[in-house]
Amino acid sequence: MHKEFLMGNAAIARGAVAAGLNVISGYPGTPSTEVLETAAKYNDGSIYVEWSVNEKAALELGAGAAYCGARSMVTMKQVGLNVASDPLMSLAYIGVKGGMVIMVADDPGPISSQTEQDTRHFASFSKLPCFDPSSVQEAYDMIQEAFEYSEKYRTPVLFRPTTRVCHGYASIEVKDESECVKNTPEGFVKDSSKWVIFPRLSYNAHISIEKRNAELSDVFSDYSRNYIIGDEHTYCIGRTLEDTAPVRKGIASHGISFTYVQEALAGREAPKVLKVSTPFPFPEKLAVEFLSGLDEVLCIEELDPVIERELTYICGKYHLGTKILGKLTGNVKTAGENTCDSVAADIADFMGWEKKPAAELPPAPELPIRPPVLCAGCPHRASFYAVKEAMKGKKAVFCGDIGCYTLGNAMPLDMVDTCLCMGAGVNITQGIGKIEPDTTCFAFVGDSTFFASAITGAINAVYNQADMTLIVLDNSTTAMTGHQPHPGTGRTMMGQVVDKVNIEAVLRGVGLKTVETVDPLDLGKAVETVKRVAAEKGVKAIIFKSPCAVLIKPEKPYSISEDKCIGCRKCINSLGCPGIVISDGKVTIDGTLCTGCGLCSQVCPVNAIGGERNE
């Protein structure tokens, strides 16, 4: 063993590699992305690594590998599990041969997600064991144990870190290479009575699953990462007390919230504490032991009252008089992240302690107002502006999607009227068009999202005779999550150079007659193309193709001629580019941000903006 300073996601990946990982697949999404990328970095050639087109594909690939006896891991964020839920539910019945861990990173806050979805519910819904780490070290150790439980019970298991575990850093104990497991898959053994899901198989599997989970509840009561701190007497974290006064209160927690609880209780006479690392199957016997003799228990958890409901149920089942408090009783906030301060305040209220006054800090310096906007030079800005200009004076709706182009909703562009989930904009557009046939309907989708979940929407539009324009914003990368490759980039996570999947060919292949590709930074041509294509009836598409500004070498920055500039501020009021600023009352271009894309020079009504592109 040796020590390394690792991010939580890196620790999870390193733990999986140490457990004998053979295959890892996934779809990028914060806060999960770095797990697969770290596995790729530490791949000695024995691990197959894949960014799949979406989470469903990733999970099914991982299942196939596990059928062969391989140890596989699938990575995604919490909303990605919705996409993978169809195979997940059936796989729970079929089971696996090799260990299979489905790592789903939850995002309390939410910090970078559509929802505050709690994967612990998916565990009980799918009847799959769930592991919930509370620290970077525990994430490293627990992922290895998750593989062992998965293989022993021949079931996929869920692994549910949250953002603060995923993105936290710590110095942890890591295995030397000689200590790591080397797993050699047996291979796929044909057996249709096991691998082909039929109603009779599912019925018998359901009976087995319920029996297994009852057994796991007992097993998890003895699992070393589920435990009680303290006994029927008071204790003090960080020091020994000789006082043995009986305690009548307890705290139940999990994950990063347990770490906050430890910090809040440090150095104080404290109640009993129950740490729950396996929210499903719930460690019932351990919980009964914890509850015995307690009058009240406060449940501190993220996101939903999962532990609180379980303890309330157990109190009823075993006729215990313990009062369970938490989110359902208003003692803990019902949404958002827990913090050290919020947990300390909740515990102080519960224990009747005097709350520590907030530390007085010097006044913070004034910071510049920086709302989230598209990057300077982002081609999506030009795409949105071209469509906006083309549709001036017309009744139009602009349905957005998930990606950095969702920021097209910000002023002054104001070009995202709806955003639901990945790929949804293509179908929402169709629904609006059926009710408002006099509306010109557009759906915006990025190239990665197109492959992930928009192709079916395009097929649905063609088949059901929709009247809409699909705008594919092709910047040749998965920009929002860190520039991962996708089928249109021509490269894989295994380092292979492969044939690019051509978006225009795909669209023509599913029945679109009109598909045009244009550079959005050629504003005049882009506007003309939108006017012409949008005027056609039926389903048609425009591919705005221009690389992400982060991926290209910037050209010489543009500049504004003070002699020509009339101060109309159209460049600012129309585009909202962060590279165009007001300095000393005058419009100027920040040369450290400008990429030389030339869009502003095409918008300026008096040709006051110049650069290499128009010289």
C-alpha positions in Angstrom: 0.0 0.0 0.0 1.1 3.6 -0.6 -0.5 7.0 -0.3 -1.8 9.2 -3.1 -3.6 12.5 -3.2 -6.7 11.7 -5.3 -10.0 13.2 -6.4 -13.0 11.1 -5.3 -13.8 10.1 -8.9 -10.2 9.1 -9.5 -10.2 7.0 -6.3 -13.4 5.2 -7.5 -11.7 4.4 -10.9 -8.4 3.3 -9.2 -10.4 1.1 -6.8 -12.2 -0.5 -9.7 -8.9 -1.1 -11.5 -7.6 -2.7 -8.3 -10.6 -4.9 -8.2 -9.8 -6.4 -11.5 -11.8 -4.3 -13.8 -12.1 -5.7 -17.4 -14.6 -3.3 -19.0 -15.8 0.2 -18.3 -18.4 2.0 -20.3 -20.5 5.1 -19.7 -21.8 8.5 -20.9 -20.3 11.7 -19.7 -22.1 13.8 -17.2 -21.1 15.9 -14.2 -20.3 14.8 -11.5 -19.4 11.3 -12.8 -17.2 12.0 -15.9 -13.7 11.7 -14.4 -14.3 8.1 -13.3 -14.1 6.6 -16.8 -11.4 9.1 -17.9 -9.2 8.0 -15.0 -9.8 4.3 -15.8 -8.6 5.1 -19.3 -5.6 6.9 -18.0 -4.5 3.9 -15.9 -5.4 1.3 -18.5 -2.5 -1.0 -19.1 -4.1 -2.4 -22.2 -6.2 -5.1 -20.3 -9.3 -2.9 -19.8 -11.8 -2.1 -22.6 -12.9 1.6 -22.2 -15.8 3.1 -24.0 -17.8 6.3 -24.1 -21.1 4.9 -25.4 -23.7 6.8 -27.3 -25.9 7.0 -24.3 -26.3 5.4 -20.8 -28.7 2.6 -22.1 -26.1 1.4 -24.6 -23.4 1.6 -21.9 -25.3 -0.5 -19.4 -26.2 -3.1 -22.0 -22.6 -3.4 -23.1 -21.5 -3.7 -19.4 -24.1 -6.4 -18.9 -22.9 -8.4 -21.9 -19.3 -8.3 -20.5 -20.6 -9.4 -17.1 -22.4 -12.3 -18.7 -19.0 -13.5 -19.7 -17.6 -13.4 -16.2 -15.8 -10.0 -16.7 -15.8 -7.4 -14.0 -17.6 -4.4 -15.6 -18.4 -0.9 -14.5 -20.9 1.5 -16.0 -20.7 5.3 -15.2 -23.3 8.0 -15.4 -24.9 10.8 -13.5 -28.3 10.5 -11.8 -30.5 11.6 -14.7 -28.5 9.2 -17.0 -30.0 6.3 -15.0 -33.4 7.3 -16.4 -32.1 6.6 -19.8 -30.6 3.3 -18.7 -33.6 2.2 -16.5 -35.2 -0.1 -19.1 -32.2 -2.6 -19.2 -31.6 -1.9 -15.5 -35.0 -3.3 -14.4 -34.7 -6.4 -16.5 -31.0 -7.0 -15.7 -32.0 -7.1 -12.0 -34.1 -10.2 -12.8 -31.5 -11.8 -15.1 -28.5 -11.2 -13.0 -24.8 -11.4 -14.0 -21.9 -13.8 -13.7 -19.0 -11.4 -13.3 -19.1 -8.5 -10.9 -21.0 -5.5 -12.3 -21.1 -2.1 -10.6 -23.3 0.7 -12.0 -21.8 3.9 -10.7 -24.4 6.7 -10.6 -23.2 10.0 -9.3 -26.0 12.1 -7.6 -25.9 15.9 -7.7 -27.5 17.5 -4.7 -28.0 21.2 -5.1 -28.4 20.6 -8.0 -25.1 22.0 -9.1 -25.1 21.0 -12.8 -28.2 18.9 -13.3 -31.9 19.2 -14.2 -33.1 17.4 -11.1 -32.2 16.5 -7.5 -32.9 12.8 -8.2 -32.0 10.4 -5.5 -30.6 7.1 -6.8 -31.3 5.3 -3.6 -35.0 5.2 -4.7 -33.9 3.4 -7.9 -32.1 0.8 -5.8 -35.3 -0.2 -4.0 -37.3 0.2 -7.2 -35.0 -2.1 -9.1 -34.4 -4.3 -6.0 -30.6 -3.9 -6.5 -28.1 -3.5 -3.6 -26.8 0.0 -3.2 -23.5 1.3 -1.8 -23.2 4.9 -0.5 -19.6 6.1 0.3 -19.0 8.9 2.7 -15.4 9.9 1.8 -12.7 9.5 -0.8 -11.0 6.7 1.0 -14.2 4.9 1.6 -15.1 5.3 -2.1 -11.8 3.6 -3.0 -12.3 0.7 -0.6 -16.1 0.3 -1.1 -16.0 0.1 -4.9 -13.8 -3.0 -4.5 -16.2 -4.5 -2.0 -19.1 -3.7 -4.3 -17.5 -5.9 -7.0 -17.1 -8.7 -4.5 -20.8 -8.6 -3.3 -21.9 -8.3 -7.0 -20.0 -11.4 -8.0 -21.0 -13.4 -4.9 -24.7 -12.7 -5.2 -24.6 -12.7 -9.1 -26.4 -9.3 -9.3 -25.5 -5.9 -10.6 -25.1 -3.4 -7.8 -25.5 0.4 -7.6 -22.7 2.6 -6.3 -24.0 6.1 -5.4 -21.4 8.8 -4.6 -22.6 12.4 -4.5 -20.9 15.5 -5.9 -18.8 16.3 -2.8 -17.4 12.8 -2.6 -16.9 12.7 -6.4 -15.1 16.0 -6.6 -13.5 16.1 -3.1 -9.7 15.4 -2.7 -7.9 13.4 0.0 -4.7 11.7 0.7 -5.6 8.0 0.7 -4.2 4.5 1.0 -3.9 2.9 -2.5 -2.9 -0.6 -3.3 0.4 -1.3 -5.0 0.1 -3.0 -8.4 1.2 -6.3 -6.9 -1.8 -6.2 -4.6 -4.4 -5.6 -7.3 -6.8 -8.4 -8.5 -6.4 -9.8 -12.0 -9.7 -11.1 -13.2 -9.8 -13.5 -16.1 -13.3 -13.9 -17.6 -14.5 -17.5 -18.2 -16.4 -16.4 -21.3 -20.1 -16.6 -22.3 -21.7 -20.0 -21.6 -24.9 -20.5 -23.5 -28.0 -21.2 -21.3 -31.3 -19.8 -22.6 -33.0 -20.7 -19.3 -30.8 -18.1 -17.6 -30.0 -15.4 -20.1 -33.3 -15.1 -22.0 -35.9 -13.2 -20.1 -39.4 -14.9 -20.2 -42.3 -14.4 -17.9 -41.7 -17.8 -16.1 -38.1 -16.9 -15.5 -39.0 -13.5 -14.2 -41.5 -15.0 -11.8 -39.0 -17.3 -10.3 -36.3 -14.6 -10.4 -38.6 -12.3 -8.4 -39.0 -14.9 -5.7 -35.2 -15.4 -5.6 -34.5 -11.7 -5.5 -36.8 -11.1 -2.5 -35.2 -14.0 -0.7 -31.7 -12.7 -1.5 -32.5 -9.1 -0.4 -33.8 -10.4 3.0 -30.5 -12.2 3.4 -28.6 -9.1 2.3 -30.4 -7.0 4.9 -28.9 -9.3 7.6 -25.5 -9.5 5.9 -25.4 -5.7 5.6 -26.2 -5.4 9.3 -22.8 -7.0 9.9 -21.1 -5.1 7.0 -18.2 -3.1 8.5 -19.2 0.1 6.8 -22.6 0.1 8.5 -22.0 0.8 12.2 -23.1 2.5 15.4 -20.9 5.0 17.2 -21.5 5.0 20.9 -23.8 2.7 22.9 -26.4 3.3 25.6 -24.1 5.7 27.2 -22.8 9.1 26.1 -19.6 9.3 24.1 -17.4 12.0 22.8 -15.9 12.0 19.3 -12.2 12.8 19.7 -11.8 12.1 23.4 -12.8 9.5 26.1 -15.4 10.3 28.7 -15.8 8.5 32.0 -19.3 9.8 32.4 -21.8 7.1 31.7 -25.0 9.1 31.7 -27.7 7.4 29.5 -28.4 8.8 26.1 -31.9 9.1 24.8 -31.2 10.7 21.4 -29.6 9.4 18.2 -28.6 10.6 14.8 -28.7 8.5 11.6 -26.8 9.6 8.6 -24.9 8.5 5.4 -22.6 9.6 2.7 -20.9 13.0 2.9 -23.6 14.1 5.5 -22.1 11.6 7.9 -18.8 13.4 7.6 -20.5 16.7 8.4 -22.2 15.0 11.4 -18.8 13.9 12.7 -17.4 17.4 12.3 -20.4 18.9 14.2 -20.1 16.4 17.1 -16.3 16.6 17.4 -15.2 17.3 21.0 -18.8 17.2 22.4 -20.8 14.8 24.4 -22.9 13.3 21.6 -25.8 11.0 20.9 -25.5 7.6 19.4 -24.9 7.7 15.6 -26.0 5.2 13.0 -24.0 5.3 9.8 -25.8 3.7 6.8 -23.6 2.8 3.9 -26.1 0.4 2.2 -29.5 2.1 1.9 -30.8 -0.9 0.1 -31.3 -3.6 1.3 -31.5 -1.6 4.6 -29.5 -3.1 7.5 -32.6 -3.7 9.6 -31.1 -5.6 12.5 -28.5 -3.0 13.0 -31.1 -0.3 12.9 -33.2 -2.1 15.6 -30.1 -2.3 17.8 -29.5 1.4 17.3 -33.1 2.5 18.0 -33.5 0.4 21.2 -33.7 2.7 24.2 -33.8 5.9 22.2 -36.6 8.5 22.5 -35.7 10.5 19.4 -33.6 10.1 16.3 -32.7 12.9 13.8 -32.0 11.7 10.2 -29.6 13.8 8.3 -29.4 12.8 4.6 -29.2 13.9 1.0 -31.5 14.1 -0.9 -34.7 12.4 0.1 -35.9 11.0 3.4 -34.9 7.4 2.6 -33.3 6.6 6.0 -36.0 8.5 7.8 -38.8 6.4 6.1 -36.9 3.1 6.8 -36.5 3.9 10.5 -40.1 5.0 10.8 -41.2 1.7 9.2 -38.9 -0.3 11.5 -40.3 1.5 14.6 -43.8 0.4 13.5 -42.7 -3.1 12.7 -41.0 -3.7 16.0 -43.4 -1.6 18.1 -40.6 0.8 19.1 -41.6 4.2 20.6 -38.7 6.1 19.1 -39.7 9.4 17.4 -38.1 9.7 14.0 -37.3 13.3 12.9 -35.9 14.6 9.7 -37.1 16.0 6.4 -40.7 14.7 6.8 -41.1 16.5 10.1 -39.5 19.8 9.0 -36.4 19.3 11.2 -34.1 19.1 8.1 -34.5 21.1 4.9 -36.2 19.2 2.2 -34.1 20.2 -0.9 -30.6 21.2 -1.7 -27.2 20.2 -0.4 -26.4 19.7 3.2 -23.4 21.7 4.4 -21.2 21.6 7.5 -23.1 24.7 8.8 -26.6 23.4 8.0 -25.9 20.1 9.7 -24.4 21.7 12.7 -27.4 23.9 13.0 -29.9 21.0 12.7 -28.0 19.0 15.3 -27.9 22.0 17.7 -31.6 22.4 17.4 -32.2 18.7 18.0 -29.8 18.5 21.0 -30.9 21.8 22.5 -27.3 23.2 22.2 -26.6 26.8 21.8 -25.7 27.6 18.2 -22.3 29.0 17.6 -22.4 32.5 16.3 -21.3 32.9 12.7 -17.6 33.9 12.5 -17.2 37.6 11.6 -15.4 37.9 8.3 -14.1 41.1 6.7 -16.3 42.4 3.9 -15.8 40.5 0.7 -14.4 42.5 -2.3 -16.8 43.4 -5.0 -16.7 40.8 -7.8 -17.6 41.3 -11.4 -21.1 40.1 -12.4 -20.5 37.0 -14.5 -23.7 35.3 -15.5 -23.3 31.9 -17.3 -22.9 32.7 -21.0 -21.6 31.0 -24.1 -17.8 31.3 -24.4 -16.3 34.1 -26.5 -16.1 32.8 -30.1 -18.6 30.0 -29.5 -20.2 29.1 -32.8 -23.5 28.4 -31.1 -23.9 32.1 -30.5 -23.7 32.7 -34.3 -26.1 29.8 -34.9 -28.7 31.2 -32.5 -28.3 34.7 -33.9 -28.7 33.6 -37.5 -32.0 31.8 -36.7 -33.2 34.8 -34.7 -32.4 37.2 -37.5 -34.1 35.0 -40.1 -37.3 34.7 -38.0 -37.7 38.4 -37.2 -41.3 39.3 -37.3 -42.5 35.7 -37.6 -44.3 33.6 -35.0 -41.7 31.0 -34.1 -40.8 28.7 -31.2 -37.2 27.5 -30.3 -37.0 24.3 -28.4 -33.6 23.7 -26.8 -31.8 20.7 -25.3 -29.2 19.6 -22.8 -25.7 20.9 -23.5 -23.7 24.2 -23.3 -26.1 25.6 -25.9 -28.8 25.7 -23.3 -27.1 29.0 -22.4 -28.7 30.3 -25.6 -31.6 31.1 -23.3 -29.6 34.0 -21.8 -30.2 37.6 -22.9 -29.7 39.1 -25.4 -30.0 35.9 -27.5 -33.1 34.6 -25.7 -33.4 31.6 -28.0 -34.3 28.7 -25.8 -38.0 28.5 -25.1 -38.1 25.0 -23.7 -35.5 22.6 -22.2 -36.6 19.3 -20.6 -34.0 16.5 -21.0 -31.6 15.1 -23.6 -33.3 14.7 -27.0 -36.6 16.0 -25.8 -36.6 19.2 -27.8 -37.0 17.4 -31.1 -40.3 15.8 -29.9 -41.5 18.8 -28.0 -41.2 20.8 -31.1 -43.5 18.4 -32.9 -46.1 18.6 -30.1 -46.2 22.4 -30.2 -46.5 22.2 -34.0 -49.5 19.9 -33.9 -51.4 22.4 -31.7 -50.1 25.6 -33.3 -49.7 24.8 -37.0 -49.2 28.5 -37.7 -46.0 28.5 -35.6 -42.6 28.0 -37.3 -41.0 25.4 -35.1 -37.3 24.8 -34.5 -35.5 22.2 -32.4 -31.8 22.8 -31.4 -29.6 19.9 -30.5 -25.9 19.4 -30.2 -23.9 16.8 -32.1 -23.3 14.5 -29.1 -26.9 14.8 -28.0 -28.0 14.0 -31.5 -26.3 10.7 -31.3 -27.3 10.1 -27.7 -31.1 10.6 -28.0 -32.3 12.8 -30.8 -32.2 10.3 -33.8 -35.5 8.7 -32.6 -37.1 12.1 -32.5 -36.1 12.8 -36.1 -37.5 9.5 -37.2 -40.8 10.2 -35.3 -41.1 13.5 -37.0 -40.6 12.0 -40.5 -43.0 9.1 -39.8 -45.7 11.3 -38.3 -45.5 14.1 -40.9 -44.3 16.9 -38.6 -43.6 20.4 -39.9 -40.4 21.5 -38.2 -36.8 22.5 -38.7 -34.1 20.6 -36.9 -31.0 22.6 -36.1 -27.9 20.5 -35.3 -25.2 22.5 -33.6 -22.2 20.5 -34.6 -19.0 21.7 -32.8 -17.3 18.3 -33.2 -17.1 17.5 -29.5 -19.1 16.8 -26.3 -18.2 20.3 -25.0 -20.2 20.7 -21.8 -18.7 17.7 -20.0 -15.1 18.2 -21.0 -14.7 17.4 -24.7 -15.2 13.7 -24.8 -15.3 12.0 -28.2 -18.6 10.8 -29.8 -19.5 8.9 -33.0 -19.0 12.0 -35.1 -15.5 12.7 -33.9 -13.8 9.7 -35.5 -11.9 8.6 -32.4 -12.7 6.3 -29.5 -11.5 6.2 -25.8 -9.3 3.2 -26.8 -7.3 5.6 -29.0 -8.7 4.2 -32.3 -9.2 6.3 -35.3 -12.5 5.2 -36.9 -14.9 6.3 -39.6 -16.9 9.3 -38.5 -20.7 8.8 -38.4 -22.0 11.5 -40.7 -25.0 13.4 -39.3 -26.2 14.5 -42.7 -26.1 10.9 -43.9 -28.0 9.7 -40.9 -30.7 12.3 -41.4 -31.1 11.6 -45.1 -31.1 7.9 -44.2 -34.1 8.3 -41.9 -36.1 10.1 -44.6 -35.2 13.9 -44.5 -35.1 15.3 -48.1 -33.6 18.7 -47.1 -30.4 18.6 -45.1 -28.0 21.6 -45.5 -24.7 22.2 -43.8 -23.4 25.7 -43.3 -20.8 27.5 -41.2 -22.7 29.7 -38.7 -19.8 32.2 -38.6 -20.6 33.0 -42.3 -23.6 35.1 -41.0 -25.1 36.2 -44.3 -25.2 32.7 -45.7 -26.4 31.2 -42.4 -29.4 33.7 -42.3 -30.3 33.0 -45.9 -30.2 29.3 -45.4 -32.5 29.5 -42.4 -35.0 31.6 -44.2 -35.1 29.3 -47.2 -35.1 26.0 -45.4 -37.6 27.0 -42.7 -40.0 28.1 -45.4 -40.3 24.5 -46.7 -43.0 22.2 -45.4 -42.3 19.0 -43.6 -39.2 17.9 -41.7 -35.9 19.5 -42.7 -32.6 20.1 -41.1 -29.7 22.6 -41.0 -26.4 21.5 -39.6 -24.4 24.4 -38.3 -20.9 23.1 -38.4 -18.0 24.9 -36.7 -15.6 23.6 -34.1 -15.8 24.5 -30.4 -13.8 27.6 -29.6 -11.9 25.8 -26.9 -10.5 23.3 -29.4 -9.1 25.6 -32.0 -6.1 28.0 -32.0 -7.6 31.5 -31.8 -7.0 33.9 -34.6 -5.7 37.4 -34.0 -8.2 39.3 -31.9 -10.5 41.8 -33.5 -10.4 45.5 -32.7 -12.9 48.4 -32.8 -12.0 51.6 -34.7 -12.8 54.5 -32.4 -13.2 56.7 -35.5 -15.9 54.6 -37.0 -17.7 53.4 -33.9 -20.9 55.3 -33.3 -21.6 53.8 -29.8 -24.8 52.1 -30.8 -23.8 49.0 -28.9 -25.5 46.6 -31.3 -22.5 44.2 -31.0 -23.2 44.0 -27.2 -27.0 44.2 -27.3 -27.4 41.6 -30.0 -24.7 39.0 -29.2 -23.8 39.2 -25.5 -20.3 38.0 -26.3 -18.1 38.2 -23.1 -15.2 39.4 -25.3 -17.0 42.7 -26.0 -16.9 45.0 -23.0 -17.4 48.6 -21.9 -14.2 50.3 -20.9 -14.3 54.0 -19.9 -17.7 54.3 -21.4 -16.5 53.0 -24.8 -17.2 49.6 -26.5 -13.9 47.6 -26.7 -12.8 44.1 -27.4 -10.9 42.1 -24.7 -8.0 40.7 -26.6 -7.5 38.0 -24.0 -10.9 36.5 -24.7 -11.5 37.3 -28.4 -10.9 34.3 -30.7 -11.2 36.2 -33.9 -14.4 34.5 -35.0 -15.6 37.6 -36.8 -19.3 37.4 -35.9 -19.3 40.9 -34.3 -17.8 42.5 -37.4 -20.7 41.1 -39.4 -23.2 42.5 -37.0 -21.7 46.0 -36.7 -23.8 48.4 -38.9 -20.9 50.8 -39.6 -18.1 48.3 -40.2 -16.2 49.6 -37.1 -15.0 46.2 -36.1 -12.0 44.7 -38.0 -9.7 41.7 -37.9 -8.0 39.1 -40.0 -11.1 37.6 -41.3 -12.4 40.7 -43.1 -9.0 42.3 -44.1 
